[in-house]
């Protein structure tokens, strides 16, 4: 009988067990009064759950709870004055589930979804008043996401894509009712080509031109009635001259209105940007003379994607010489047919400025 009782007690102790330990800053056992961490361990039916609390000057600053059966752990970090600061969820030591960040007053600052350490799905960032500041869609590929930035002061939302943490493609600003206010185009986190601003009536407010993130050439400012109010001329980002209304007559390209720079659905190289850069890398051969002379840099090729996706009106608007300009121009000219751009569901002509990079290795 005693043997049966002893066996029962041993079995019960294996099914249920709890222990509290006090640890110093090196996670070694210490006396209660000198402890930085308090560790609680519970074993029930062979499953171990561990909870560690970090205490400094009597204040709770951090807790970690884990379950050895699921591999799931939760880390909660607290502000010095109390209240949660971060909640991180892990699985097998990688971020998994929702990561939540809090303002000191207790309101949520951001919520980000993770899977196997990578951001996925929707990421929300909030203003201090609880309104949405940014709304991002993550692809699960590090550094790649679609972004919507909310500016509640000016009631503007900015939409753009990031590839490898850099803006790439059209960047558009709209007011909160969806009216387009500003549009431009980015390559490798730098604005290139035209930037066009609009009045809420839809009339053009300004037209800027950029090369490698610097203003270049004539910049136009318009009144809402369509008249040109002012022009500025820039060279490599520096203002050279300014002319106001009635002081100069500007010639208008009669075909200009037929060519867009940013549209609702931008033209696309077959397979997207990554395939386009793969094509350029595969096609372009560094001119021998340029290599010998150590010539490197970017060649800016301007062209129009026609309504049928073909490429026309190619021109090098800034080059580096020694044969690089011709090589870049030929590579762009031989590109396969693009998917055409669309505005309000109708194919339109779209002007592009593409930087082709020549790097010596």
C-alpha positions in Angstrom: 0.0 0.0 0.0 2.8 2.4 0.9 4.5 1.6 -2.5 1.2 2.6 -4.3 1.0 5.9 -2.3 4.6 6.6 -3.1 4.2 5.9 -6.8 1.1 8.2 -6.9 2.9 11.0 -5.2 5.8 10.7 -7.7 3.4 10.6 -10.6 1.5 13.7 -9.3 4.8 15.6 -8.9 5.6 14.9 -12.5 2.2 16.1 -13.7 2.2 19.3 -11.7 5.2 21.3 -10.4 5.8 25.0 -9.7 8.9 26.9 -8.6 9.9 30.5 -8.1 13.6 31.6 -8.4 15.3 34.9 -7.9 18.0 35.9 -10.4 20.6 38.7 -10.6 21.5 40.7 -13.7 23.5 37.7 -15.0 20.5 35.4 -14.6 22.2 33.6 -11.7 20.4 32.8 -8.5 20.3 35.6 -5.9 18.6 36.6 -2.7 15.2 38.1 -3.1 16.2 41.6 -2.0 19.1 41.7 -4.5 17.2 40.2 -7.4 16.7 41.9 -10.8 14.7 39.0 -12.2 12.0 36.8 -10.8 11.5 33.5 -12.6 8.4 31.3 -12.2 8.4 27.8 -13.7 5.4 25.6 -13.9 5.3 22.0 -15.2 2.0 20.4 -15.9 1.6 17.2 -17.7 5.2 17.4 -19.0 4.7 20.9 -20.4 7.0 23.6 -19.1 5.8 27.2 -18.9 8.3 29.8 -17.8 7.7 33.4 -16.8 10.5 35.9 -16.1 9.9 39.4 -14.6 12.6 42.1 -14.6 12.3 44.5 -11.7 14.3 47.6 -11.0 13.9 49.8 -8.0 10.7 48.0 -7.3 9.3 48.7 -10.8 8.3 46.1 -13.3 10.1 46.9 -16.6 9.9 43.6 -18.6 8.3 40.2 -18.6 8.9 37.2 -20.7 6.6 34.1 -20.8 7.3 31.0 -22.8 5.9 27.5 -23.5 8.4 24.8 -24.4 5.7 22.6 -26.1 4.6 25.3 -28.6 7.9 27.2 -28.9 5.8 30.4 -28.4 7.0 33.2 -26.1 5.7 36.7 -25.4 7.9 39.6 -24.4 6.3 42.7 -22.8 8.4 45.8 -22.1 7.0 48.6 -19.8 7.6 52.3 -19.5 9.5 53.6 -16.4 6.3 55.3 -15.3 4.2 52.2 -15.8 2.1 51.0 -18.7 3.1 48.7 -21.6 5.6 49.9 -24.2 6.1 46.9 -26.5 4.5 43.5 -26.8 6.6 41.1 -29.0 5.4 37.6 -29.8 7.9 34.9 -30.9 7.9 31.4 -32.2 11.1 29.4 -32.2 12.9 32.7 -31.5 11.5 34.5 -34.6 8.8 37.2 -34.5 5.4 35.6 -35.0 2.0 37.2 -34.8 1.3 40.8 -33.9 3.9 43.2 -32.5 2.3 46.1 -30.7 4.0 49.3 -29.7 2.3 51.8 -27.3 2.6 55.5 -26.6 3.5 56.3 -23.0 -0.1 57.3 -22.3 -1.3 53.8 -23.1 -2.7 54.3 -26.6 -1.5 52.0 -29.4 1.3 53.5 -31.6 1.6 50.6 -34.1 0.5 47.1 -34.9 2.6 44.9 -37.2 2.0 41.4 -38.3 4.9 39.0 -38.5 5.4 35.5 -39.8 8.7 33.6 -39.3 10.4 37.0 -38.6 9.1 38.8 -41.6 6.5 41.6 -41.8 3.3 40.4 -43.6 -0.1 41.7 -44.4 -1.3 45.0 -42.9 0.9 47.3 -40.7 -0.9 50.2 -38.9 0.8 53.2 -37.4 -1.4 55.6 -35.3 -1.1 59.2 -34.3 -1.3 60.1 -30.6 -5.0 60.9 -31.0 -5.7 57.3 -32.2 -6.1 58.3 -35.9 -4.3 56.2 -38.5 -0.9 57.8 -39.6 0.3 55.1 -42.0 -1.2 52.0 -43.4 1.3 49.6 -45.0 0.8 46.3 -46.8 3.9 44.1 -46.4 4.7 41.3 -48.9 6.7 39.0 -46.6 9.8 40.0 -48.5 12.1 42.1 -46.3 12.1 45.7 -47.4 9.1 45.4 -49.8 5.8 47.0 -49.1 3.0 49.2 -50.3 2.5 52.3 -48.2 -0.2 54.8 -47.4 0.9 57.7 -45.3 -1.8 59.8 -43.7 -1.2 63.5 -42.9 -4.1 64.7 -40.7 -2.9 68.2 -40.6 -3.3 68.7 -44.3 -5.8 65.9 -44.9 -3.6 64.2 -47.4 -2.8 60.5 -47.9 0.4 59.6 -49.9 0.6 56.2 -51.6 3.8 54.5 -52.9 5.7 51.3 -53.1 9.0 50.3 -51.5 11.4 47.8 -52.9 14.5 47.0 -50.8 13.5 49.9 -48.5 13.6 52.3 -51.5 10.7 54.1 -53.2 10.1 52.8 -56.7 7.3 53.7 -59.1 4.5 56.3 -58.9 4.0 58.4 -55.7 0.6 60.0 -55.4 -0.9 62.4 -52.9 -4.7 62.5 -52.6 -7.0 64.3 -50.2 -9.2 62.2 -47.9 -12.0 62.1 -50.4 -9.7 60.7 -53.1 -9.0 63.8 -55.3 -5.5 63.6 -56.8 -3.3 66.6 -55.6 0.2 65.6 -56.6 1.9 62.9 -58.7 5.5 62.0 -59.4 7.8 59.0 -60.1 10.7 57.5 -58.1 13.6 55.2 -59.0 15.9 53.9 -56.2 14.3 56.3 -53.7 15.0 59.4 -56.0 12.4 61.4 -57.9 12.9 61.5 -61.6 10.9 62.9 -64.5 7.9 65.1 -64.0 6.1 66.0 -60.8 2.6 67.5 -61.4 0.4 69.2 -58.8 -3.3 69.7 -59.1 -6.0 72.0 -57.8 -9.0 70.2 -56.3 -10.9 71.1 -59.4 -8.5 68.9 -61.4 -6.7 71.8 -63.1 -2.9 71.6 -63.2 -1.3 73.7 -60.4 2.4 73.1 -61.2 4.7 71.1 -63.3 8.3 70.3 -62.2 11.0 68.4 -63.9 13.6 66.3 -62.0 16.8 64.4 -62.9 18.3 62.3 -60.2 16.2 64.1 -57.5 17.3 67.6 -58.6 15.1 70.1 -60.4 16.2 70.6 -64.0 15.0 72.9 -66.7 11.7 74.9 -66.7 9.3 74.6 -63.8 5.8 75.9 -64.4 3.3 77.4 -62.0 -0.4 77.7 -63.1 -3.4 79.7 -62.1 -6.6 77.7 -61.7 -7.9 79.2 -65.0 -5.0 77.4 -66.8 -2.8 80.5 -67.4 0.9 80.3 -66.5 1.6 82.4 -63.4 5.3 81.9 -63.2 8.2 79.9 -64.6 11.5 79.1 -62.9 14.6 77.7 -64.6 16.8 75.3 -62.7 20.2 73.7 -63.5 21.3 70.7 -61.4 19.0 71.7 -58.6 20.0 75.4 -58.5 17.5 78.2 -59.3 18.9 80.2 -62.3 16.1 82.6 -63.2 12.4 83.4 -62.5 9.9 84.9 -64.9 6.4 85.9 -63.8 3.1 86.2 -65.8 3.1 88.7 -68.7 6.9 89.1 -68.7 7.5 86.2 -71.1 5.6 84.2 -73.8 6.0 80.5 -73.6 5.6 78.2 -76.5 3.2 75.3 -75.9 3.8 71.9 -77.4 0.6 71.1 -79.2 1.1 67.4 -78.5 2.0 67.8 -74.8 -1.4 67.2 -73.5 -1.5 63.8 -75.2 1.5 62.6 -73.1 1.2 61.8 -69.4 3.9 61.3 -66.8 1.9 59.7 -64.0 -1.4 57.9 -64.6 -3.8 55.8 -62.6 -2.4 52.6 -64.0 1.3 53.0 -65.0 2.8 51.2 -67.9 4.8 48.1 -66.9 7.7 46.2 -68.3 6.8 42.5 -68.7 7.3 40.9 -65.3 7.7 44.3 -63.5 10.7 46.4 -62.4 12.9 43.5 -61.2 12.6 41.8 -64.6 13.4 45.1 -66.4 16.6 45.6 -64.4 17.5 41.9 -65.0 17.0 42.6 -68.8 19.3 45.7 -68.6 21.9 43.9 -66.7 21.8 41.0 -69.2 21.7 43.2 -72.3 24.1 46.0 -71.6 27.8 45.5 -72.3 30.2 48.0 -70.9 32.0 49.9 -73.7 35.7 49.0 -73.8 36.9 52.6 -74.0 34.6 53.7 -71.1 36.0 50.9 -69.0 39.6 51.7 -69.8 39.0 55.4 -69.0 37.2 54.5 -65.7 34.0 56.2 -66.9 31.0 55.4 -64.7 27.7 56.9 -63.7 24.1 57.0 -64.9 22.7 57.6 -68.3 19.1 59.1 -68.3 17.0 57.8 -71.2 13.7 59.5 -71.9 11.0 57.7 -73.9 7.3 57.3 -74.4 5.3 54.1 -73.8 2.6 54.3 -76.5 -1.0 53.1 -76.2 0.0 49.7 -77.6 2.9 49.3 -75.3 5.6 50.1 -77.9 8.4 52.5 -77.1 9.0 55.7 -79.1 10.7 59.1 -79.0 13.8 57.9 -77.3 16.4 60.4 -76.2 19.4 60.7 -73.9 18.7 63.7 -71.7 21.9 63.3 -69.6 24.7 61.0 -70.5 28.3 60.1 -69.5 29.8 59.6 -72.9 32.4 57.2 -74.2 29.8 54.9 -75.8 27.7 54.4 -72.7 24.9 56.7 -74.0 24.5 54.7 -77.2 24.6 51.4 -75.4 21.9 52.5 -72.9 19.7 53.9 -75.7 19.9 50.7 -77.8 19.1 48.5 -74.8 15.9 50.6 -74.1 15.0 50.7 -77.7 15.1 46.9 -77.9 12.9 46.3 -74.9 9.9 44.0 -75.4 6.4 45.5 -75.6 5.2 46.9 -72.3 1.7 46.8 -70.8 0.4 50.3 -71.7 -0.6 52.9 -69.1 -4.3 53.7 -68.5 -6.1 56.8 -67.3 -9.8 56.2 -66.3 -9.7 52.8 -68.0 -8.4 54.2 -71.4 -4.9 53.5 -72.8 -2.7 56.6 -72.9 0.8 57.6 -73.9 3.1 57.9 -70.9 6.6 59.6 -70.8 9.3 57.8 -68.8 12.8 58.8 -67.7 14.9 55.7 -66.9 18.3 55.9 -65.3 20.7 53.2 -66.6 23.6 52.7 -64.2 27.2 51.9 -65.4 29.3 50.7 -62.5 32.9 49.4 -62.7 33.7 46.3 -60.8 
